[in-house]
Amino acid sequence: GGSLRGKFVDATPFEDSLKKDGECGSESPSL
């Protein structure tokens, strides 16, 4: 993943949430 991450690169808490969830892993949470 890189497109979504680049978009939320400023949102540290957002990425942390995804990582904690371990559901999307890196991309395709909204895709």
mmCIF entry with sequence, helices, sheets and N, C-alpha, C, O atoms, coordinates in Angstrom:
data_MODEL
# 
_entry.id   MODEL 
# 
_entity.id                         1 
_entity.type                       polymer 
_entity.pdbx_number_of_molecules   1 
# 
_entity_poly.entity_id                      1 
_entity_poly.type                           'polypeptide(L)' 
_entity_poly.nstd_linkage                   no 
_entity_poly.nstd_monomer                   no 
_entity_poly.pdbx_seq_one_letter_code       GGSLRGKFVDATPFEDSLKKDGECGSESPSL 
_entity_poly.pdbx_seq_one_letter_code_can   GGSLRGKFVDATPFEDSLKKDGECGSESPSL 
_entity_poly.pdbx_strand_id                 A 
# 
loop_
_entity_poly_seq.entity_id 
_entity_poly_seq.num 
_entity_poly_seq.mon_id 
_entity_poly_seq.hetero 
1 1  GLY n 
1 2  GLY n 
1 3  SER n 
1 4  LEU n 
1 5  ARG n 
1 6  GLY n 
1 7  LYS n 
1 8  PHE n 
1 9  VAL n 
1 10 ASP n 
1 11 ALA n 
1 12 THR n 
1 13 PRO n 
1 14 PHE n 
1 15 GLU n 
1 16 ASP n 
1 17 SER n 
1 18 LEU n 
1 19 LYS n 
1 20 LYS n 
1 21 ASP n 
1 22 GLY n 
1 23 GLU n 
1 24 CYS n 
1 25 GLY n 
1 26 SER n 
1 27 GLU n 
1 28 SER n 
1 29 PRO n 
1 30 SER n 
1 31 LEU n 
# 
_struct_asym.id          A 
_struct_asym.entity_id   1 
# 
loop_
_struct_conf.conf_type_id 
_struct_conf.id 
_struct_conf.pdbx_PDB_helix_id 
_struct_conf.beg_label_comp_id 
_struct_conf.beg_label_asym_id 
_struct_conf.beg_label_seq_id 
_struct_conf.pdbx_beg_PDB_ins_code 
_struct_conf.end_label_comp_id 
_struct_conf.end_label_asym_id 
_struct_conf.end_label_seq_id 
_struct_conf.pdbx_end_PDB_ins_code 
_struct_conf.beg_auth_comp_id 
_struct_conf.beg_auth_asym_id 
_struct_conf.beg_auth_seq_id 
_struct_conf.end_auth_comp_id 
_struct_conf.end_auth_asym_id 
_struct_conf.end_auth_seq_id 
_struct_conf.pdbx_PDB_helix_class 
_struct_conf.details 
_struct_conf.pdbx_PDB_helix_length 
HELX_P HELX_P1 AA1 SER A 3  ? LYS A 7  ? SER A 3  LYS A 7  1 ? 5  
HELX_P HELX_P2 AA2 THR A 12 ? ASP A 21 ? THR A 12 ASP A 21 1 ? 10 
# 
_struct_conf_type.id          HELX_P 
_struct_conf_type.criteria    ? 
_struct_conf_type.reference   ? 
# 
loop_
_atom_site.group_PDB 
_atom_site.id 
_atom_site.type_symbol 
_atom_site.label_atom_id 
_atom_site.label_alt_id 
_atom_site.label_comp_id 
_atom_site.label_asym_id 
_atom_site.label_entity_id 
_atom_site.label_seq_id 
_atom_site.pdbx_PDB_ins_code 
_atom_site.Cartn_x 
_atom_site.Cartn_y 
_atom_site.Cartn_z 
_atom_site.occupancy 
_atom_site.B_iso_or_equiv 
_atom_site.pdbx_formal_charge 
_atom_site.auth_seq_id 
_atom_site.auth_comp_id 
_atom_site.auth_asym_id 
_atom_site.auth_atom_id 
_atom_site.pdbx_PDB_model_num 
ATOM 1   N N  . GLY A 1 1  ? 0.824   -1.211 0.000  1.00 0.00 ? 1  GLY A N  1 
ATOM 2   C CA . GLY A 1 1  ? 0.000   0.000  0.000  1.00 0.00 ? 1  GLY A CA 1 
ATOM 3   C C  . GLY A 1 1  ? 0.851   1.251  0.000  1.00 0.00 ? 1  GLY A C  1 
ATOM 4   O O  . GLY A 1 1  ? 1.978   1.236  0.496  1.00 0.00 ? 1  GLY A O  1 
ATOM 5   N N  . GLY A 1 2  ? 0.322   2.339  -0.554 1.00 0.00 ? 2  GLY A N  1 
ATOM 6   C CA . GLY A 1 2  ? 1.097   3.573  -0.551 1.00 0.00 ? 2  GLY A CA 1 
ATOM 7   C C  . GLY A 1 2  ? 0.231   4.776  -0.855 1.00 0.00 ? 2  GLY A C  1 
ATOM 8   O O  . GLY A 1 2  ? 0.488   5.867  -0.345 1.00 0.00 ? 2  GLY A O  1 
ATOM 9   N N  . SER A 1 3  ? -0.799  4.596  -1.682 1.00 0.00 ? 3  SER A N  1 
ATOM 10  C CA . SER A 1 3  ? -1.656  5.721  -2.055 1.00 0.00 ? 3  SER A CA 1 
ATOM 11  C C  . SER A 1 3  ? -2.452  6.189  -0.840 1.00 0.00 ? 3  SER A C  1 
ATOM 12  O O  . SER A 1 3  ? -2.445  7.375  -0.510 1.00 0.00 ? 3  SER A O  1 
ATOM 13  N N  . LEU A 1 4  ? -3.125  5.279  -0.187 1.00 0.00 ? 4  LEU A N  1 
ATOM 14  C CA . LEU A 1 4  ? -3.937  5.647  0.975  1.00 0.00 ? 4  LEU A CA 1 
ATOM 15  C C  . LEU A 1 4  ? -3.038  6.155  2.094  1.00 0.00 ? 4  LEU A C  1 
ATOM 16  O O  . LEU A 1 4  ? -3.340  7.147  2.758  1.00 0.00 ? 4  LEU A O  1 
ATOM 17  N N  . ARG A 1 5  ? -1.936  5.456  2.285  1.00 0.00 ? 5  ARG A N  1 
ATOM 18  C CA . ARG A 1 5  ? -1.011  5.834  3.351  1.00 0.00 ? 5  ARG A CA 1 
ATOM 19  C C  . ARG A 1 5  ? -0.502  7.249  3.096  1.00 0.00 ? 5  ARG A C  1 
ATOM 20  O O  . ARG A 1 5  ? -0.409  8.058  4.020  1.00 0.00 ? 5  ARG A O  1 
ATOM 21  N N  . GLY A 1 6  ? -0.176  7.545  1.845  1.00 0.00 ? 6  GLY A N  1 
ATOM 22  C CA . GLY A 1 6  ? 0.336   8.871  1.512  1.00 0.00 ? 6  GLY A CA 1 
ATOM 23  C C  . GLY A 1 6  ? -0.704  9.932  1.829  1.00 0.00 ? 6  GLY A C  1 
ATOM 24  O O  . GLY A 1 6  ? -0.371  11.054 2.210  1.00 0.00 ? 6  GLY A O  1 
ATOM 25  N N  . LYS A 1 7  ? -1.957  9.564  1.666  1.00 0.00 ? 7  LYS A N  1 
ATOM 26  C CA . LYS A 1 7  ? -3.033  10.521 1.922  1.00 0.00 ? 7  LYS A CA 1 
ATOM 27  C C  . LYS A 1 7  ? -3.150  10.801 3.416  1.00 0.00 ? 7  LYS A C  1 
ATOM 28  O O  . LYS A 1 7  ? -3.364  11.939 3.836  1.00 0.00 ? 7  LYS A O  1 
ATOM 29  N N  . PHE A 1 8  ? -3.007  9.754  4.201  1.00 0.00 ? 8  PHE A N  1 
ATOM 30  C CA . PHE A 1 8  ? -3.144  9.906  5.652  1.00 0.00 ? 8  PHE A CA 1 
ATOM 31  C C  . PHE A 1 8  ? -1.786  9.888  6.349  1.00 0.00 ? 8  PHE A C  1 
ATOM 32  O O  . PHE A 1 8  ? -1.662  9.506  7.513  1.00 0.00 ? 8  PHE A O  1 
ATOM 33  N N  . VAL A 1 9  ? -0.776  10.315 5.594  1.00 0.00 ? 9  VAL A N  1 
ATOM 34  C CA . VAL A 1 9  ? 0.581   10.311 6.159  1.00 0.00 ? 9  VAL A CA 1 
ATOM 35  C C  . VAL A 1 9  ? 0.640   11.270 7.346  1.00 0.00 ? 9  VAL A C  1 
ATOM 36  O O  . VAL A 1 9  ? 1.446   11.095 8.260  1.00 0.00 ? 9  VAL A O  1 
ATOM 37  N N  . ASP A 1 10 ? -0.228  12.290 7.319  1.00 0.00 ? 10 ASP A N  1 
ATOM 38  C CA . ASP A 1 10 ? -0.241  13.275 8.406  1.00 0.00 ? 10 ASP A CA 1 
ATOM 39  C C  . ASP A 1 10 ? -1.044  12.750 9.588  1.00 0.00 ? 10 ASP A C  1 
ATOM 40  O O  . ASP A 1 10 ? -0.855  13.185 10.724 1.00 0.00 ? 10 ASP A O  1 
ATOM 41  N N  . ALA A 1 11 ? -1.937  11.815 9.312  1.00 0.00 ? 11 ALA A N  1 
ATOM 42  C CA . ALA A 1 11 ? -2.782  11.263 10.377 1.00 0.00 ? 11 ALA A CA 1 
ATOM 43  C C  . ALA A 1 11 ? -2.100  10.068 11.033 1.00 0.00 ? 11 ALA A C  1 
ATOM 44  O O  . ALA A 1 11 ? -2.280  8.925  10.610 1.00 0.00 ? 11 ALA A O  1 
ATOM 45  N N  . THR A 1 12 ? -1.327  10.342 12.053 1.00 0.00 ? 12 THR A N  1 
ATOM 46  C CA . THR A 1 12 ? -0.633  9.243  12.736 1.00 0.00 ? 12 THR A CA 1 
ATOM 47  C C  . THR A 1 12 ? -1.623  8.354  13.484 1.00 0.00 ? 12 THR A C  1 
ATOM 48  O O  . THR A 1 12 ? -1.514  7.129  13.426 1.00 0.00 ? 12 THR A O  1 
ATOM 49  N N  . PRO A 1 13 ? -2.579  8.949  14.181 1.00 0.00 ? 13 PRO A N  1 
ATOM 50  C CA . PRO A 1 13 ? -3.559  8.155  14.938 1.00 0.00 ? 13 PRO A CA 1 
ATOM 51  C C  . PRO A 1 13 ? -4.375  7.259  14.019 1.00 0.00 ? 13 PRO A C  1 
ATOM 52  O O  . PRO A 1 13 ? -4.746  6.141  14.379 1.00 0.00 ? 13 PRO A O  1 
ATOM 53  N N  . PHE A 1 14 ? -4.644  7.771  12.832 1.00 0.00 ? 14 PHE A N  1 
ATOM 54  C CA . PHE A 1 14 ? -5.437  7.004  11.863 1.00 0.00 ? 14 PHE A CA 1 
ATOM 55  C C  . PHE A 1 14 ? -4.711  5.720  11.486 1.00 0.00 ? 14 PHE A C  1 
ATOM 56  O O  . PHE A 1 14 ? -5.285  4.631  11.518 1.00 0.00 ? 14 PHE A O  1 
ATOM 57  N N  . GLU A 1 15 ? -3.455  5.864  11.134 1.00 0.00 ? 15 GLU A N  1 
ATOM 58  C CA . GLU A 1 15 ? -2.655  4.690  10.726 1.00 0.00 ? 15 GLU A CA 1 
ATOM 59  C C  . GLU A 1 15 ? -2.521  3.737  11.912 1.00 0.00 ? 15 GLU A C  1 
ATOM 60  O O  . GLU A 1 15 ? -2.595  2.518  11.761 1.00 0.00 ? 15 GLU A O  1 
ATOM 61  N N  . ASP A 1 16 ? -2.323  4.318  13.088 1.00 0.00 ? 16 ASP A N  1 
ATOM 62  C CA . ASP A 1 16 ? -2.182  3.489  14.289 1.00 0.00 ? 16 ASP A CA 1 
ATOM 63  C C  . ASP A 1 16 ? -3.424  2.624  14.468 1.00 0.00 ? 16 ASP A C  1 
ATOM 64  O O  . ASP A 1 16 ? -3.335  1.442  14.799 1.00 0.00 ? 16 ASP A O  1 
ATOM 65  N N  . SER A 1 17 ? -4.570  3.231  14.245 1.00 0.00 ? 17 SER A N  1 
ATOM 66  C CA . SER A 1 17 ? -5.838  2.511  14.396 1.00 0.00 ? 17 SER A CA 1 
ATOM 67  C C  . SER A 1 17 ? -5.883  1.329  13.440 1.00 0.00 ? 17 SER A C  1 
ATOM 68  O O  . SER A 1 17 ? -6.234  0.214  13.824 1.00 0.00 ? 17 SER A O  1 
ATOM 69  N N  . LEU A 1 18 ? -5.520  1.591  12.187 1.00 0.00 ? 18 LEU A N  1 
ATOM 70  C CA . LEU A 1 18 ? -5.545  0.526  11.177 1.00 0.00 ? 18 LEU A CA 1 
ATOM 71  C C  . LEU A 1 18 ? -4.574  -0.580 11.566 1.00 0.00 ? 18 LEU A C  1 
ATOM 72  O O  . LEU A 1 18 ? -4.887  -1.766 11.464 1.00 0.00 ? 18 LEU A O  1 
ATOM 73  N N  . LYS A 1 19 ? -3.402  -0.175 12.010 1.00 0.00 ? 19 LYS A N  1 
ATOM 74  C CA . LYS A 1 19 ? -2.372  -1.161 12.373 1.00 0.00 ? 19 LYS A CA 1 
ATOM 75  C C  . LYS A 1 19 ? -2.874  -2.011 13.540 1.00 0.00 ? 19 LYS A C  1 
ATOM 76  O O  . LYS A 1 19 ? -2.706  -3.231 13.555 1.00 0.00 ? 19 LYS A O  1 
ATOM 77  N N  . LYS A 1 20 ? -3.485  -1.351 14.505 1.00 0.00 ? 20 LYS A N  1 
ATOM 78  C CA . LYS A 1 20 ? -3.995  -2.067 15.680 1.00 0.00 ? 20 LYS A CA 1 
ATOM 79  C C  . LYS A 1 20 ? -5.092  -3.035 15.249 1.00 0.00 ? 20 LYS A C  1 
ATOM 80  O O  . LYS A 1 20 ? -5.167  -4.166 15.728 1.00 0.00 ? 20 LYS A O  1 
ATOM 81  N N  . ASP A 1 21 ? -5.927  -2.573 14.348 1.00 0.00 ? 21 ASP A N  1 
ATOM 82  C CA . ASP A 1 21 ? -7.029  -3.411 13.861 1.00 0.00 ? 21 ASP A CA 1 
ATOM 83  C C  . ASP A 1 21 ? -6.469  -4.645 13.152 1.00 0.00 ? 21 ASP A C  1 
ATOM 84  O O  . ASP A 1 21 ? -6.981  -5.755 13.293 1.00 0.00 ? 21 ASP A O  1 
ATOM 85  N N  . GLY A 1 22 ? -5.403  -4.412 12.387 1.00 0.00 ? 22 GLY A N  1 
ATOM 86  C CA . GLY A 1 22 ? -4.781  -5.526 11.671 1.00 0.00 ? 22 GLY A CA 1 
ATOM 87  C C  . GLY A 1 22 ? -5.758  -6.112 10.662 1.00 0.00 ? 22 GLY A C  1 
ATOM 88  O O  . GLY A 1 22 ? -5.650  -7.280 10.289 1.00 0.00 ? 22 GLY A O  1 
ATOM 89  N N  . GLU A 1 23 ? -6.709  -5.298 10.222 1.00 0.00 ? 23 GLU A N  1 
ATOM 90  C CA . GLU A 1 23 ? -7.713  -5.789 9.263  1.00 0.00 ? 23 GLU A CA 1 
ATOM 91  C C  . GLU A 1 23 ? -7.302  -5.423 7.841  1.00 0.00 ? 23 GLU A C  1 
ATOM 92  O O  . GLU A 1 23 ? -7.274  -6.271 6.948  1.00 0.00 ? 23 GLU A O  1 
ATOM 93  N N  . CYS A 1 24 ? -6.986  -4.147 7.650  1.00 0.00 ? 24 CYS A N  1 
ATOM 94  C CA . CYS A 1 24 ? -6.597  -3.694 6.312  1.00 0.00 ? 24 CYS A CA 1 
ATOM 95  C C  . CYS A 1 24 ? -5.101  -3.956 6.123  1.00 0.00 ? 24 CYS A C  1 
ATOM 96  O O  . CYS A 1 24 ? -4.651  -4.206 5.005  1.00 0.00 ? 24 CYS A O  1 
ATOM 97  N N  . GLY A 1 25 ? -4.348  -3.900 7.191  1.00 0.00 ? 25 GLY A N  1 
ATOM 98  C CA . GLY A 1 25 ? -2.913  -4.180 7.070  1.00 0.00 ? 25 GLY A CA 1 
ATOM 99  C C  . GLY A 1 25 ? -2.196  -2.998 6.460  1.00 0.00 ? 25 GLY A C  1 
ATOM 100 O O  . GLY A 1 25 ? -1.276  -2.467 7.083  1.00 0.00 ? 25 GLY A O  1 
ATOM 101 N N  . SER A 1 26 ? -2.562  -2.571 5.307  1.00 0.00 ? 26 SER A N  1 
ATOM 102 C CA . SER A 1 26 ? -1.839  -1.458 4.662  1.00 0.00 ? 26 SER A CA 1 
ATOM 103 C C  . SER A 1 26 ? -2.743  -0.682 3.741  1.00 0.00 ? 26 SER A C  1 
ATOM 104 O O  . SER A 1 26 ? -2.632  0.542  3.669  1.00 0.00 ? 26 SER A O  1 
ATOM 105 N N  . GLU A 1 27 ? -3.637  -1.348 3.031  1.00 0.00 ? 27 GLU A N  1 
ATOM 106 C CA . GLU A 1 27 ? -4.511  -0.595 2.105  1.00 0.00 ? 27 GLU A CA 1 
ATOM 107 C C  . GLU A 1 27 ? -5.828  -1.330 1.885  1.00 0.00 ? 27 GLU A C  1 
ATOM 108 O O  . GLU A 1 27 ? -5.992  -2.461 2.342  1.00 0.00 ? 27 GLU A O  1 
ATOM 109 N N  . SER A 1 28 ? -6.753  -0.702 1.196  1.00 0.00 ? 28 SER A N  1 
ATOM 110 C CA . SER A 1 28 ? -8.063  -1.276 0.860  1.00 0.00 ? 28 SER A CA 1 
ATOM 111 C C  . SER A 1 28 ? -9.030  -1.263 2.034  1.00 0.00 ? 28 SER A C  1 
ATOM 112 O O  . SER A 1 28 ? -9.867  -2.160 2.132  1.00 0.00 ? 28 SER A O  1 
ATOM 113 N N  . PRO A 1 29 ? -8.950  -0.279 2.929  1.00 0.00 ? 29 PRO A N  1 
ATOM 114 C CA . PRO A 1 29 ? -9.938  -0.195 4.015  1.00 0.00 ? 29 PRO A CA 1 
ATOM 115 C C  . PRO A 1 29 ? -11.230 0.402  3.490  1.00 0.00 ? 29 PRO A C  1 
ATOM 116 O O  . PRO A 1 29 ? -12.319 0.014  3.911  1.00 0.00 ? 29 PRO A O  1 
ATOM 117 N N  . SER A 1 30 ? -11.106 1.344  2.572  1.00 0.00 ? 30 SER A N  1 
ATOM 118 C CA . SER A 1 30 ? -12.285 2.009  2.004  1.00 0.00 ? 30 SER A CA 1 
ATOM 119 C C  . SER A 1 30 ? -12.490 1.572  0.563  1.00 0.00 ? 30 SER A C  1 
ATOM 120 O O  . SER A 1 30 ? -13.545 1.812  -0.024 1.00 0.00 ? 30 SER A O  1 
ATOM 121 N N  . LEU A 1 31 ? -11.479 0.929  -0.001 1.00 0.00 ? 31 LEU A N  1 
ATOM 122 C CA . LEU A 1 31 ? -11.581 0.507  -1.400 1.00 0.00 ? 31 LEU A CA 1 
ATOM 123 C C  . LEU A 1 31 ? -12.619 -0.604 -1.500 1.00 0.00 ? 31 LEU A C  1 
ATOM 124 O O  . LEU A 1 31 ? -12.872 -1.115 -2.590 1.00 0.00 ? 31 LEU A O  1 
# 
